[in-house]
Amino acid sequence: MLHFQPRPAGFDSARLGLVVGKKLLKRAVDRNRVKRIVREQFRLRRADLPAYDLVVRLHARPQVPAGQALAADFLHLLGRLRRPGGKREEK
């Protein structure tokens, strides 16, 4: 899941927060791997993102060996962020 909120005026870059709980991934190695993959994808695309505070929360247990699938899911969420929505106004 991706939660987002526009940053106050004067800030022009996005920030990232991650929530990966022990309930879904018991081993710290697996939790850290998920965070590492998401952080790297965010780092590569940060310049193209609008000025939002983003919080990525793990909603379902990922299949741990599938790092590329996890990265693709995160990129899909970022793609939906840039798409104009119903209530959000793009200026």
mmCIF file as gemmi writes it, N, C-alpha and C atoms, coordinates in Angstrom:
data_model
loop_
_atom_site.group_PDB
_atom_site.id
_atom_site.type_symbol
_atom_site.label_atom_id
_atom_site.label_alt_id
_atom_site.label_comp_id
_atom_site.label_asym_id
_atom_site.label_entity_id
_atom_site.label_seq_id
_atom_site.pdbx_PDB_ins_code
_atom_site.Cartn_x
_atom_site.Cartn_y
_atom_site.Cartn_z
_atom_site.occupancy
_atom_site.B_iso_or_equiv
_atom_site.pdbx_formal_charge
_atom_site.auth_seq_id
_atom_site.auth_asym_id
_atom_site.pdbx_PDB_model_num
ATOM 1 N N . MET Axp A 1 ? 0.845 -1.177 0 1 0 ? 1 A 1
ATOM 2 C CA . MET Axp A 1 ? 0 0 0 1 0 ? 1 A 1
ATOM 3 C C . MET Axp A 1 ? 0.887 1.236 0 1 0 ? 1 A 1
ATOM 4 N N . LEU Axp A 2 ? 0.402 2.262 -0.672 1 0 ? 2 A 1
ATOM 5 C CA . LEU Axp A 2 ? 1.137 3.519 -0.738 1 0 ? 2 A 1
ATOM 6 C C . LEU Axp A 2 ? 0.253 4.626 -0.191 1 0 ? 2 A 1
ATOM 7 N N . HIS Axp A 3 ? 0.707 5.247 0.886 1 0 ? 3 A 1
ATOM 8 C CA . HIS Axp A 3 ? 0.023 6.406 1.452 1 0 ? 3 A 1
ATOM 9 C C . HIS Axp A 3 ? 0.844 7.626 1.043 1 0 ? 3 A 1
ATOM 10 N N . PHE Axp A 4 ? 0.168 8.713 0.694 1 0 ? 4 A 1
ATOM 11 C CA . PHE Axp A 4 ? 0.906 9.894 0.277 1 0 ? 4 A 1
ATOM 12 C C . PHE Axp A 4 ? 0.196 11.157 0.734 1 0 ? 4 A 1
ATOM 13 N N . GLN Axp A 5 ? 0.996 12.218 0.877 1 0 ? 5 A 1
ATOM 14 C CA . GLN Axp A 5 ? 0.482 13.515 1.274 1 0 ? 5 A 1
ATOM 15 C C . GLN Axp A 5 ? 1.403 14.563 0.656 1 0 ? 5 A 1
ATOM 16 N N . PRO Axp A 6 ? 0.839 15.608 0.07 1 0 ? 6 A 1
ATOM 17 C CA . PRO Axp A 6 ? 1.696 16.658 -0.502 1 0 ? 6 A 1
ATOM 18 C C . PRO Axp A 6 ? 2.545 17.319 0.584 1 0 ? 6 A 1
ATOM 19 N N . ARG Axp A 7 ? 3.762 17.663 0.218 1 0 ? 7 A 1
ATOM 20 C CA . ARG Axp A 7 ? 4.657 18.34 1.157 1 0 ? 7 A 1
ATOM 21 C C . ARG Axp A 7 ? 4.313 19.815 1.199 1 0 ? 7 A 1
ATOM 22 N N . PRO Axp A 8 ? 4.638 20.494 2.303 1 0 ? 8 A 1
ATOM 23 C CA . PRO Axp A 8 ? 4.366 21.937 2.401 1 0 ? 8 A 1
ATOM 24 C C . PRO Axp A 8 ? 5.112 22.726 1.323 1 0 ? 8 A 1
ATOM 25 N N . ALA Axp A 9 ? 4.652 23.932 1.075 1 0 ? 9 A 1
ATOM 26 C CA . ALA Axp A 9 ? 5.291 24.79 0.08 1 0 ? 9 A 1
ATOM 27 C C . ALA Axp A 9 ? 6.761 25.006 0.453 1 0 ? 9 A 1
ATOM 28 N N . GLY Axp A 10 ? 7.588 25.082 -0.567 1 0 ? 10 A 1
ATOM 29 C CA . GLY Axp A 10 ? 9.014 25.285 -0.334 1 0 ? 10 A 1
ATOM 30 C C . GLY Axp A 10 ? 9.832 24.009 -0.449 1 0 ? 10 A 1
ATOM 31 N N . PHE Axp A 11 ? 9.184 22.87 -0.441 1 0 ? 11 A 1
ATOM 32 C CA . PHE Axp A 11 ? 9.874 21.594 -0.608 1 0 ? 11 A 1
ATOM 33 C C . PHE Axp A 11 ? 9.613 21.092 -2.021 1 0 ? 11 A 1
ATOM 34 N N . ASP Axp A 12 ? 10.663 20.654 -2.692 1 0 ? 12 A 1
ATOM 35 C CA . ASP Axp A 12 ? 10.49 20.246 -4.08 1 0 ? 12 A 1
ATOM 36 C C . ASP Axp A 12 ? 10.855 18.79 -4.344 1 0 ? 12 A 1
ATOM 37 N N . SER Axp A 13 ? 11.145 18.014 -3.305 1 0 ? 13 A 1
ATOM 38 C CA . SER Axp A 13 ? 11.494 16.612 -3.524 1 0 ? 13 A 1
ATOM 39 C C . SER Axp A 13 ? 10.618 15.711 -2.659 1 0 ? 13 A 1
ATOM 40 N N . ALA Axp A 14 ? 10.507 14.483 -3.082 1 0 ? 14 A 1
ATOM 41 C CA . ALA Axp A 14 ? 9.698 13.49 -2.367 1 0 ? 14 A 1
ATOM 42 C C . ALA Axp A 14 ? 10.523 12.872 -1.236 1 0 ? 14 A 1
ATOM 43 N N . ARG Axp A 15 ? 9.81 12.397 -0.201 1 0 ? 15 A 1
ATOM 44 C CA . ARG Axp A 15 ? 10.431 11.651 0.896 1 0 ? 15 A 1
ATOM 45 C C . ARG Axp A 15 ? 9.764 10.29 0.978 1 0 ? 15 A 1
ATOM 46 N N . LEU Axp A 16 ? 10.492 9.336 1.524 1 0 ? 16 A 1
ATOM 47 C CA . LEU Axp A 16 ? 9.997 7.967 1.596 1 0 ? 16 A 1
ATOM 48 C C . LEU Axp A 16 ? 10.058 7.463 3.024 1 0 ? 16 A 1
ATOM 49 N N . GLY Axp A 17 ? 8.997 6.775 3.438 1 0 ? 17 A 1
ATOM 50 C CA . GLY Axp A 17 ? 8.961 6.06 4.703 1 0 ? 17 A 1
ATOM 51 C C . GLY Axp A 17 ? 8.52 4.633 4.433 1 0 ? 17 A 1
ATOM 52 N N . LEU Axp A 18 ? 9.036 3.692 5.182 1 0 ? 18 A 1
ATOM 53 C CA . LEU Axp A 18 ? 8.725 2.275 4.971 1 0 ? 18 A 1
ATOM 54 C C . LEU Axp A 18 ? 8.226 1.639 6.256 1 0 ? 18 A 1
ATOM 55 N N . VAL Axp A 19 ? 7.205 0.8 6.121 1 0 ? 19 A 1
ATOM 56 C CA . VAL Axp A 19 ? 6.686 0.032 7.248 1 0 ? 19 A 1
ATOM 57 C C . VAL Axp A 19 ? 6.626 -1.421 6.809 1 0 ? 19 A 1
ATOM 58 N N . VAL Axp A 20 ? 7.507 -2.235 7.386 1 0 ? 20 A 1
ATOM 59 C CA . VAL Axp A 20 ? 7.542 -3.673 7.088 1 0 ? 20 A 1
ATOM 60 C C . VAL Axp A 20 ? 7.497 -4.386 8.429 1 0 ? 20 A 1
ATOM 61 N N . GLY Axp A 21 ? 6.342 -4.923 8.78 1 0 ? 21 A 1
ATOM 62 C CA . GLY Axp A 21 ? 6.142 -5.511 10.095 1 0 ? 21 A 1
ATOM 63 C C . GLY Axp A 21 ? 6.598 -6.956 10.206 1 0 ? 21 A 1
ATOM 64 N N . LYS Axp A 22 ? 6.805 -7.361 11.444 1 0 ? 22 A 1
ATOM 65 C CA . LYS Axp A 22 ? 7.218 -8.735 11.735 1 0 ? 22 A 1
ATOM 66 C C . LYS Axp A 22 ? 6.109 -9.748 11.477 1 0 ? 22 A 1
ATOM 67 N N . LYS Axp A 23 ? 4.857 -9.285 11.486 1 0 ? 23 A 1
ATOM 68 C CA . LYS Axp A 23 ? 3.753 -10.209 11.253 1 0 ? 23 A 1
ATOM 69 C C . LYS Axp A 23 ? 3.832 -10.853 9.879 1 0 ? 23 A 1
ATOM 70 N N . LEU Axp A 24 ? 4.25 -10.077 8.888 1 0 ? 24 A 1
ATOM 71 C CA . LEU Axp A 24 ? 4.287 -10.589 7.522 1 0 ? 24 A 1
ATOM 72 C C . LEU Axp A 24 ? 5.61 -11.254 7.176 1 0 ? 24 A 1
ATOM 73 N N . LEU Axp A 25 ? 6.707 -10.7 7.661 1 0 ? 25 A 1
ATOM 74 C CA . LEU Axp A 25 ? 8.025 -11.279 7.397 1 0 ? 25 A 1
ATOM 75 C C . LEU Axp A 25 ? 8.745 -11.461 8.724 1 0 ? 25 A 1
ATOM 76 N N . LYS Axp A 26 ? 8.866 -12.683 9.158 1 0 ? 26 A 1
ATOM 77 C CA . LYS Axp A 26 ? 9.429 -12.984 10.476 1 0 ? 26 A 1
ATOM 78 C C . LYS Axp A 26 ? 10.927 -12.69 10.553 1 0 ? 26 A 1
ATOM 79 N N . ARG Axp A 27 ? 11.657 -12.999 9.5 1 0 ? 27 A 1
ATOM 80 C CA . ARG Axp A 27 ? 13.113 -12.858 9.54 1 0 ? 27 A 1
ATOM 81 C C . ARG Axp A 27 ? 13.535 -11.438 9.19 1 0 ? 27 A 1
ATOM 82 N N . ALA Axp A 28 ? 14.446 -10.885 9.966 1 0 ? 28 A 1
ATOM 83 C CA . ALA Axp A 28 ? 14.942 -9.527 9.729 1 0 ? 28 A 1
ATOM 84 C C . ALA Axp A 28 ? 15.623 -9.418 8.37 1 0 ? 28 A 1
ATOM 85 N N . VAL Axp A 29 ? 16.249 -10.496 7.93 1 0 ? 29 A 1
ATOM 86 C CA . VAL Axp A 29 ? 16.906 -10.503 6.623 1 0 ? 29 A 1
ATOM 87 C C . VAL Axp A 29 ? 15.891 -10.222 5.521 1 0 ? 29 A 1
ATOM 88 N N . ASP Axp A 30 ? 14.731 -10.836 5.623 1 0 ? 30 A 1
ATOM 89 C CA . ASP Axp A 30 ? 13.694 -10.653 4.611 1 0 ? 30 A 1
ATOM 90 C C . ASP Axp A 30 ? 13.109 -9.243 4.674 1 0 ? 30 A 1
ATOM 91 N N . ARG Axp A 31 ? 12.873 -8.727 5.873 1 0 ? 31 A 1
ATOM 92 C CA . ARG Axp A 31 ? 12.359 -7.358 6.02 1 0 ? 31 A 1
ATOM 93 C C . ARG Axp A 31 ? 13.339 -6.346 5.447 1 0 ? 31 A 1
ATOM 94 N N . ASN Axp A 32 ? 14.61 -6.533 5.741 1 0 ? 32 A 1
ATOM 95 C CA . ASN Axp A 32 ? 15.626 -5.617 5.233 1 0 ? 32 A 1
ATOM 96 C C . ASN Axp A 32 ? 15.765 -5.698 3.72 1 0 ? 32 A 1
ATOM 97 N N . ARG Axp A 33 ? 15.597 -6.87 3.159 1 0 ? 33 A 1
ATOM 98 C CA . ARG Axp A 33 ? 15.678 -7.023 1.706 1 0 ? 33 A 1
ATOM 99 C C . ARG Axp A 33 ? 14.552 -6.259 1.016 1 0 ? 33 A 1
ATOM 100 N N . VAL Axp A 34 ? 13.35 -6.356 1.561 1 0 ? 34 A 1
ATOM 101 C CA . VAL Axp A 34 ? 12.212 -5.618 1.004 1 0 ? 34 A 1
ATOM 102 C C . VAL Axp A 34 ? 12.49 -4.121 1.065 1 0 ? 34 A 1
ATOM 103 N N . LYS Axp A 35 ? 12.963 -3.646 2.201 1 0 ? 35 A 1
ATOM 104 C CA . LYS Axp A 35 ? 13.243 -2.216 2.348 1 0 ? 35 A 1
ATOM 105 C C . LYS Axp A 35 ? 14.352 -1.764 1.402 1 0 ? 35 A 1
ATOM 106 N N . ARG Axp A 36 ? 15.369 -2.588 1.233 1 0 ? 36 A 1
ATOM 107 C CA . ARG Axp A 36 ? 16.48 -2.248 0.351 1 0 ? 36 A 1
ATOM 108 C C . ARG Axp A 36 ? 16.014 -2.119 -1.095 1 0 ? 36 A 1
ATOM 109 N N . ILE Axp A 37 ? 15.151 -3.028 -1.535 1 0 ? 37 A 1
ATOM 110 C CA . ILE Axp A 37 ? 14.64 -2.998 -2.91 1 0 ? 37 A 1
ATOM 111 C C . ILE Axp A 37 ? 13.795 -1.747 -3.14 1 0 ? 37 A 1
ATOM 112 N N . VAL Axp A 38 ? 12.905 -1.442 -2.218 1 0 ? 38 A 1
ATOM 113 C CA . VAL Axp A 38 ? 12.027 -0.275 -2.368 1 0 ? 38 A 1
ATOM 114 C C . VAL Axp A 38 ? 12.841 1.016 -2.324 1 0 ? 38 A 1
ATOM 115 N N . ARG Axp A 39 ? 13.792 1.109 -1.413 1 0 ? 39 A 1
ATOM 116 C CA . ARG Axp A 39 ? 14.626 2.317 -1.324 1 0 ? 39 A 1
ATOM 117 C C . ARG Axp A 39 ? 15.41 2.555 -2.61 1 0 ? 39 A 1
ATOM 118 N N . GLU Axp A 40 ? 15.938 1.492 -3.191 1 0 ? 40 A 1
ATOM 119 C CA . GLU Axp A 40 ? 16.718 1.638 -4.414 1 0 ? 40 A 1
ATOM 120 C C . GLU Axp A 40 ? 15.838 2.112 -5.57 1 0 ? 40 A 1
ATOM 121 N N . GLN Axp A 41 ? 14.648 1.558 -5.707 1 0 ? 41 A 1
ATOM 122 C CA . GLN Axp A 41 ? 13.737 2.008 -6.767 1 0 ? 41 A 1
ATOM 123 C C . GLN Axp A 41 ? 13.333 3.467 -6.552 1 0 ? 41 A 1
ATOM 124 N N . PHE Axp A 42 ? 13.114 3.85 -5.296 1 0 ? 42 A 1
ATOM 125 C CA . PHE Axp A 42 ? 12.776 5.236 -4.985 1 0 ? 42 A 1
ATOM 126 C C . PHE Axp A 42 ? 13.943 6.155 -5.331 1 0 ? 42 A 1
ATOM 127 N N . ARG Axp A 43 ? 15.142 5.751 -4.984 1 0 ? 43 A 1
ATOM 128 C CA . ARG Axp A 43 ? 16.329 6.571 -5.253 1 0 ? 43 A 1
ATOM 129 C C . ARG Axp A 43 ? 16.496 6.829 -6.749 1 0 ? 43 A 1
ATOM 130 N N . LEU Axp A 44 ? 16.251 5.803 -7.56 1 0 ? 44 A 1
ATOM 131 C CA . LEU Axp A 44 ? 16.413 5.934 -9.009 1 0 ? 44 A 1
ATOM 132 C C . LEU Axp A 44 ? 15.368 6.855 -9.631 1 0 ? 44 A 1
ATOM 133 N N . ARG Axp A 45 ? 14.19 6.971 -9.009 1 0 ? 45 A 1
ATOM 134 C CA . ARG Axp A 45 ? 13.088 7.738 -9.602 1 0 ? 45 A 1
ATOM 135 C C . ARG Axp A 45 ? 12.71 8.987 -8.82 1 0 ? 45 A 1
ATOM 136 N N . ARG Axp A 46 ? 13.475 9.334 -7.826 1 0 ? 46 A 1
ATOM 137 C CA . ARG Axp A 46 ? 13.125 10.454 -6.947 1 0 ? 46 A 1
ATOM 138 C C . ARG Axp A 46 ? 13.013 11.78 -7.694 1 0 ? 46 A 1
ATOM 139 N N . ALA Axp A 47 ? 13.867 12.03 -8.666 1 0 ? 47 A 1
ATOM 140 C CA . ALA Axp A 47 ? 13.851 13.295 -9.397 1 0 ? 47 A 1
ATOM 141 C C . ALA Axp A 47 ? 12.562 13.469 -10.206 1 0 ? 47 A 1
ATOM 142 N N . ASP Axp A 48 ? 11.943 12.379 -10.629 1 0 ? 48 A 1
ATOM 143 C CA . ASP Axp A 48 ? 10.738 12.437 -11.457 1 0 ? 48 A 1
ATOM 144 C C . ASP Axp A 48 ? 9.454 12.486 -10.645 1 0 ? 48 A 1
ATOM 145 N N . LEU Axp A 49 ? 9.543 12.32 -9.332 1 0 ? 49 A 1
ATOM 146 C CA . LEU Axp A 49 ? 8.347 12.257 -8.503 1 0 ? 49 A 1
ATOM 147 C C . LEU Axp A 49 ? 7.914 13.645 -8.033 1 0 ? 49 A 1
ATOM 148 N N . PRO Axp A 50 ? 6.61 13.841 -7.844 1 0 ? 50 A 1
ATOM 149 C CA . PRO Axp A 50 ? 6.143 15.109 -7.284 1 0 ? 50 A 1
ATOM 150 C C . PRO Axp A 50 ? 6.54 15.207 -5.805 1 0 ? 50 A 1
ATOM 151 N N . ALA Axp A 51 ? 6.442 16.394 -5.242 1 0 ? 51 A 1
ATOM 152 C CA . ALA Axp A 51 ? 6.85 16.648 -3.855 1 0 ? 51 A 1
ATOM 153 C C . ALA Axp A 51 ? 5.796 16.11 -2.888 1 0 ? 51 A 1
ATOM 154 N N . TYR Axp A 52 ? 5.898 14.82 -2.591 1 0 ? 52 A 1
ATOM 155 C CA . TYR Axp A 52 ? 4.989 14.15 -1.679 1 0 ? 52 A 1
ATOM 156 C C . TYR Axp A 52 ? 5.783 13.462 -0.586 1 0 ? 52 A 1
ATOM 157 N N . ASP Axp A 53 ? 5.15 13.306 0.571 1 0 ? 53 A 1
ATOM 158 C CA . ASP Axp A 53 ? 5.654 12.392 1.585 1 0 ? 53 A 1
ATOM 159 C C . ASP Axp A 53 ? 5.006 11.05 1.286 1 0 ? 53 A 1
ATOM 160 N N . LEU Axp A 54 ? 5.792 10.039 1.008 1 0 ? 54 A 1
ATOM 161 C CA . LEU Axp A 54 ? 5.293 8.717 0.655 1 0 ? 54 A 1
ATOM 162 C C . LEU Axp A 54 ? 5.585 7.75 1.79 1 0 ? 54 A 1
ATOM 163 N N . VAL Axp A 55 ? 4.596 6.932 2.115 1 0 ? 55 A 1
ATOM 164 C CA . VAL Axp A 55 ? 4.793 5.871 3.1 1 0 ? 55 A 1
ATOM 165 C C . VAL Axp A 55 ? 4.348 4.571 2.442 1 0 ? 55 A 1
ATOM 166 N N . VAL Axp A 56 ? 5.266 3.644 2.319 1 0 ? 56 A 1
ATOM 167 C CA . VAL Axp A 56 ? 4.987 2.332 1.742 1 0 ? 56 A 1
ATOM 168 C C . VAL Axp A 56 ? 4.791 1.373 2.9 1 0 ? 56 A 1
ATOM 169 N N . ARG Axp A 57 ? 3.631 0.736 2.913 1 0 ? 57 A 1
ATOM 170 C CA . ARG Axp A 57 ? 3.301 -0.214 3.978 1 0 ? 57 A 1
ATOM 171 C C . ARG Axp A 57 ? 3.051 -1.572 3.327 1 0 ? 57 A 1
ATOM 172 N N . LEU Axp A 58 ? 3.741 -2.568 3.815 1 0 ? 58 A 1
ATOM 173 C CA . LEU Axp A 58 ? 3.566 -3.911 3.297 1 0 ? 58 A 1
ATOM 174 C C . LEU Axp A 58 ? 2.2 -4.42 3.711 1 0 ? 58 A 1
ATOM 175 N N . HIS Axp A 59 ? 1.407 -4.803 2.729 1 0 ? 59 A 1
ATOM 176 C CA . HIS Axp A 59 ? 0.023 -5.212 2.988 1 0 ? 59 A 1
ATOM 177 C C . HIS Axp A 59 ? -0.14 -6.731 2.979 1 0 ? 59 A 1
ATOM 178 N N . ALA Axp A 60 ? 0.633 -7.388 2.15 1 0 ? 60 A 1
ATOM 179 C CA . ALA Axp A 60 ? 0.56 -8.847 2.047 1 0 ? 60 A 1
ATOM 180 C C . ALA Axp A 60 ? 1.982 -9.398 2.012 1 0 ? 60 A 1
ATOM 181 N N . ARG Axp A 61 ? 2.109 -10.63 2.378 1 0 ? 61 A 1
ATOM 182 C CA . ARG Axp A 61 ? 3.42 -11.279 2.409 1 0 ? 61 A 1
ATOM 183 C C . ARG Axp A 61 ? 3.94 -11.445 0.973 1 0 ? 61 A 1
ATOM 184 N N . PRO Axp A 62 ? 5.078 -10.81 0.647 1 0 ? 62 A 1
ATOM 185 C CA . PRO Axp A 62 ? 5.648 -10.996 -0.693 1 0 ? 62 A 1
ATOM 186 C C . PRO Axp A 62 ? 6.359 -12.334 -0.771 1 0 ? 62 A 1
ATOM 187 N N . GLN Axp A 63 ? 6.55 -12.787 -1.966 1 0 ? 63 A 1
ATOM 188 C CA . GLN Axp A 63 ? 7.348 -13.989 -2.16 1 0 ? 63 A 1
ATOM 189 C C . GLN Axp A 63 ? 8.797 -13.538 -2.161 1 0 ? 63 A 1
ATOM 190 N N . VAL Axp A 64 ? 9.518 -13.901 -1.124 1 0 ? 64 A 1
ATOM 191 C CA . VAL Axp A 64 ? 10.83 -13.332 -0.831 1 0 ? 64 A 1
ATOM 192 C C . VAL Axp A 64 ? 11.827 -13.431 -1.985 1 0 ? 64 A 1
ATOM 193 N N . PRO Axp A 65 ? 11.963 -14.557 -2.689 1 0 ? 65 A 1
ATOM 194 C CA . PRO Axp A 65 ? 12.969 -14.592 -3.755 1 0 ? 65 A 1
ATOM 195 C C . PRO Axp A 65 ? 12.645 -13.674 -4.935 1 0 ? 65 A 1
ATOM 196 N N . ALA Axp A 66 ? 11.403 -13.212 -5.038 1 0 ? 66 A 1
ATOM 197 C CA . ALA Axp A 66 ? 10.99 -12.446 -6.206 1 0 ? 66 A 1
ATOM 198 C C . ALA Axp A 66 ? 11.257 -10.955 -6.008 1 0 ? 66 A 1
ATOM 199 N N . GLY Axp A 67 ? 12.512 -10.541 -6.036 1 0 ? 67 A 1
ATOM 200 C CA . GLY Axp A 67 ? 12.868 -9.14 -5.859 1 0 ? 67 A 1
ATOM 201 C C . GLY Axp A 67 ? 12.398 -8.278 -7.001 1 0 ? 67 A 1
ATOM 202 N N . GLN Axp A 68 ? 12.466 -8.804 -8.23 1 0 ? 68 A 1
ATOM 203 C CA . GLN Axp A 68 ? 12.025 -8.031 -9.387 1 0 ? 68 A 1
ATOM 204 C C . GLN Axp A 68 ? 10.523 -7.809 -9.363 1 0 ? 68 A 1
ATOM 205 N N . ALA Axp A 69 ? 9.773 -8.771 -8.868 1 0 ? 69 A 1
ATOM 206 C CA . ALA Axp A 69 ? 8.327 -8.615 -8.776 1 0 ? 69 A 1
ATOM 207 C C . ALA Axp A 69 ? 7.969 -7.544 -7.747 1 0 ? 69 A 1
ATOM 208 N N . LEU Axp A 70 ? 8.694 -7.499 -6.66 1 0 ? 70 A 1
ATOM 209 C CA . LEU Axp A 70 ? 8.469 -6.48 -5.635 1 0 ? 70 A 1
ATOM 210 C C . LEU Axp A 70 ? 8.784 -5.089 -6.186 1 0 ? 70 A 1
ATOM 211 N N . ALA Axp A 71 ? 9.877 -4.972 -6.92 1 0 ? 71 A 1
ATOM 212 C CA . ALA Axp A 71 ? 10.239 -3.694 -7.534 1 0 ? 71 A 1
ATOM 213 C C . ALA Axp A 71 ? 9.184 -3.277 -8.547 1 0 ? 71 A 1
ATOM 214 N N . ALA Axp A 72 ? 8.667 -4.218 -9.319 1 0 ? 72 A 1
ATOM 215 C CA . ALA Axp A 72 ? 7.63 -3.9 -10.303 1 0 ? 72 A 1
ATOM 216 C C . ALA Axp A 72 ? 6.343 -3.448 -9.624 1 0 ? 72 A 1
ATOM 217 N N . ASP Axp A 73 ? 5.989 -4.063 -8.506 1 0 ? 73 A 1
ATOM 218 C CA . ASP Axp A 73 ? 4.796 -3.636 -7.761 1 0 ? 73 A 1
ATOM 219 C C . ASP Axp A 73 ? 4.955 -2.208 -7.246 1 0 ? 73 A 1
ATOM 220 N N . PHE Axp A 74 ? 6.134 -1.877 -6.732 1 0 ? 74 A 1
ATOM 221 C CA . PHE Axp A 74 ? 6.379 -0.532 -6.232 1 0 ? 74 A 1
ATOM 222 C C . PHE Axp A 74 ? 6.323 0.487 -7.37 1 0 ? 74 A 1
ATOM 223 N N . LEU Axp A 75 ? 6.897 0.145 -8.508 1 0 ? 75 A 1
ATOM 224 C CA . LEU Axp A 75 ? 6.855 1.055 -9.655 1 0 ? 75 A 1
ATOM 225 C C . LEU Axp A 75 ? 5.427 1.25 -10.151 1 0 ? 75 A 1
ATOM 226 N N . HIS Axp A 76 ? 4.624 0.213 -10.061 1 0 ? 76 A 1
ATOM 227 C CA . HIS Axp A 76 ? 3.211 0.329 -10.437 1 0 ? 76 A 1
ATOM 228 C C . HIS Axp A 76 ? 2.503 1.323 -9.515 1 0 ? 76 A 1
ATOM 229 N N . LEU Axp A 77 ? 2.785 1.253 -8.219 1 0 ? 77 A 1
ATOM 230 C CA . LEU Axp A 77 ? 2.197 2.209 -7.267 1 0 ? 77 A 1
ATOM 231 C C . LEU Axp A 77 ? 2.644 3.636 -7.572 1 0 ? 77 A 1
ATOM 232 N N . LEU Axp A 78 ? 3.921 3.814 -7.915 1 0 ? 78 A 1
ATOM 233 C CA . LEU Axp A 78 ? 4.407 5.149 -8.25 1 0 ? 78 A 1
ATOM 234 C C . LEU Axp A 78 ? 3.753 5.66 -9.528 1 0 ? 78 A 1
ATOM 235 N N . GLY Axp A 79 ? 3.508 4.776 -10.472 1 0 ? 79 A 1
ATOM 236 C CA . GLY Axp A 79 ? 2.831 5.166 -11.708 1 0 ? 79 A 1
ATOM 237 C C . GLY Axp A 79 ? 1.417 5.642 -11.436 1 0 ? 79 A 1
ATOM 238 N N . ARG Axp A 80 ? 0.738 5.01 -10.515 1 0 ? 80 A 1
ATOM 239 C CA . ARG Axp A 80 ? -0.619 5.435 -10.158 1 0 ? 80 A 1
ATOM 240 C C . ARG Axp A 80 ? -0.596 6.773 -9.427 1 0 ? 80 A 1
ATOM 241 N N . LEU Axp A 81 ? 0.492 7.063 -8.738 1 0 ? 81 A 1
ATOM 242 C CA . LEU Axp A 81 ? 0.627 8.325 -8.025 1 0 ? 81 A 1
ATOM 243 C C . LEU Axp A 81 ? 0.659 9.5 -8.998 1 0 ? 81 A 1
ATOM 244 N N . ARG Axp A 82 ? 1.339 9.345 -10.107 1 0 ? 82 A 1
ATOM 245 C CA . ARG Axp A 82 ? 1.479 10.432 -11.07 1 0 ? 82 A 1
ATOM 246 C C . ARG Axp A 82 ? 0.239 10.631 -11.923 1 0 ? 82 A 1
ATOM 247 N N . ARG Axp A 83 ? -0.598 9.625 -11.996 1 0 ? 83 A 1
ATOM 248 C CA . ARG Axp A 83 ? -1.819 9.716 -12.803 1 0 ? 83 A 1
ATOM 249 C C . ARG Axp A 83 ? -2.825 10.619 -12.1 1 0 ? 83 A 1
ATOM 250 N N . PRO Axp A 84 ? -3.446 11.555 -12.808 1 0 ? 84 A 1
ATOM 251 C CA . PRO Axp A 84 ? -4.429 12.412 -12.149 1 0 ? 84 A 1
ATOM 252 C C . PRO Axp A 84 ? -5.616 11.596 -11.644 1 0 ? 84 A 1
ATOM 253 N N . GLY Axp A 85 ? -6.033 11.878 -10.422 1 0 ? 85 A 1
ATOM 254 C CA . GLY Axp A 85 ? -7.142 11.141 -9.817 1 0 ? 85 A 1
ATOM 255 C C . GLY Axp A 85 ? -8.397 11.959 -9.789 1 0 ? 85 A 1
ATOM 256 N N . GLY Axp A 86 ? -9.416 11.442 -9.142 1 0 ? 86 A 1
ATOM 257 C CA . GLY Axp A 86 ? -10.699 12.112 -9.09 1 0 ? 86 A 1
ATOM 258 C C . GLY Axp A 86 ? -10.704 13.349 -8.207 1 0 ? 86 A 1
ATOM 259 N N . LYS Axp A 87 ? -10.264 13.234 -6.951 1 0 ? 87 A 1
ATOM 260 C CA . LYS Axp A 87 ? -10.342 14.344 -6.007 1 0 ? 87 A 1
ATOM 261 C C . LYS Axp A 87 ? -9.121 15.239 -6.061 1 0 ? 87 A 1
ATOM 262 N N . ARG Axp A 88 ? -8.025 14.706 -6.516 1 0 ? 88 A 1
ATOM 263 C CA . ARG Axp A 88 ? -6.777 15.454 -6.531 1 0 ? 88 A 1
ATOM 264 C C . ARG Axp A 88 ? -6.763 16.432 -7.705 1 0 ? 88 A 1
ATOM 265 N N . GLU Axp A 89 ? -6.275 17.615 -7.48 1 0 ? 89 A 1
ATOM 266 C CA . GLU Axp A 89 ? -6.164 18.608 -8.546 1 0 ? 89 A 1
ATOM 267 C C . GLU Axp A 89 ? -4.703 18.764 -8.931 1 0 ? 89 A 1
ATOM 268 N N . GLU Axp A 90 ? -4.402 18.619 -10.196 1 0 ? 90 A 1
ATOM 269 C CA . GLU Axp A 90 ? -3.059 18.804 -10.702 1 0 ? 90 A 1
ATOM 270 C C . GLU Axp A 90 ? -2.937 20.214 -11.262 1 0 ? 90 A 1
ATOM 271 N N . LYS Axp A 91 ? -1.944 20.93 -10.851 1 0 ? 91 A 1
ATOM 272 C CA . LYS Axp A 91 ? -1.746 22.304 -11.354 1 0 ? 91 A 1
ATOM 273 C C . LYS Axp A 91 ? -0.515 22.386 -12.209 1 0 ? 91 A 1
